[in-house]
Amino acid sequence: MRNFLIICAIALGFTACDKPAGEGGTSVIEGQVYKTFTFQNPTTGLIDTTYFLFDAGKDVFIIYGDDKSEVYDDKFETDYNGKYHFEYLRKGDYTLYTYADSTDGSMIKHDYPIFKHVTISSNNSTNKVADFVIEKNQ
């Protein structure tokens, strides 16, 4: 009986060390948010991309897990170059999102979310996320 209790205690110790995604680790997720501006060329009738700007002051949110319906766990406001940076993360799955602003045909403005999924598979890693590209039509 005593050996059984010792084995159960050791097994519990190993399973208790498995921590979910979230703060407390040594990994980083970083990326950039920028907008591309497009317009219809009156000469050719084609849609042209004119330029892009880094989106400064944009909130990027992180959810510790891969469920988009959860409330965000942390947020970061982009710097003047549109860069964001989440640090001290553990191994696991994460969902990042930001809002793109759009104007419909009746000139009503509305926001919609753009999601990115990231998996951190090792400690002490920097995970460069594909940038958020927000297209704005003129």
BELNOR-V309490 format. One record per backbone hydrogen bond with DSSP energy under -0.5 kcal/mol. CO is the residue of the C=O (numbers start at 1). NH is the residue of the N-H. Records with the same first field share a line. If there is no record, write none. Layout:
CO=NH  NH
//
This chain:
1=5
2=6
3=7
4=8
5=9
6=10
7=11
8=12
9=13
10=14
11=15
12=16
13=17
15=18
17=19
22=90
27=89
28=127
29=86
30=129
31=84
32=132
33=55
34=134
35=53
36=38  136
37=50  51
38=138
39=41  48
41=45
46=41  48
48=39  50
51=37
53=35
54=56
55=58
58=78
59=99
60=76
61=97
62=73  74
63=65  95
66=68
67=70
74=62
76=60
78=57
79=82
82=33
83=79
84=31
86=29
88=24  25
89=26  27
92=120
94=118
95=63
96=116
97=61
98=114
100=112
102=110
104=107
107=109
108=104
110=102
112=100
114=98
116=96
118=94
119=121
120=92
125=28  127
126=128
127=30  129
131=133
132=34  134
133=135
134=36
136=38
//
